[in-house]
Amino acid sequence: MAHIDYFFSTLSPYAYLAGTRLEAIARKHNATLTYKPLDILGLFSRTGGVPPKDRPISRQEYRIQELTRQSKKSGLPFNIAPAHWPTNGAPASYAFIAAQKAGGGDLGKLAHAIFRSVWADDKDIAQDDVIEACLSEAGFDPKLAHSGLLSGAEEYAANLEEAVSRGVFGVPFYITDTDQRFWGQDRLDDLDAYLSGTL
């Protein structure tokens, strides 16, 4: 059985624009999936990346154009300048980690609810009520927003270390159990093809 490790940031617009395609690919290939939220700014600082606000103006302009095009391709509602971005993505990440351990809900739906809160609904995912609503929408106990914070913080930090050690440098990033690496939501078709044995 194939396995995919999915490294992501709760703040990533590109993770949002992936929609639920990763989950569909995993189901298609009967692949297991482990979600690994991480600190994207920490990843940038460790792997040579630059936060969007610190990039040259040409790259900032291109990012806006590319996100606008990708949002149209995805068909998902998208706000290029959300009211609460950047914000602290750690609380939602800790809640996600707690939900993954607890089980009983839909992790793909939870991830998408968190992303959508930022990039379509103009909500602040650092706020408890927003995180609780995302948990509830995905079938999890909203109290998970307040449980396992220490272990969540430890796993969040460990995910970053693992990501760096495994060659991750951006998000979303997908790694198969055969160490095939795919960066970006625009590589999901390649991941699908690889798991199909055609790539």
Secondary structure by P-SEA (a helix, b strand, c coil): cbbbbbbbbccccccccccaaaaaaaaaacbbbbbbbccaaaaaaaccccccccccaaaaaaaaaaaaaaaaaaccccccccccccccaaaaaaaaaaaaaaccccaaaaaaaaaaaccccccccccaaaaaaaaaaacccccccccaaaaaaaaaaaaaaaaaaaccccccbbbcccccccccccaaaaaaaaaaccc
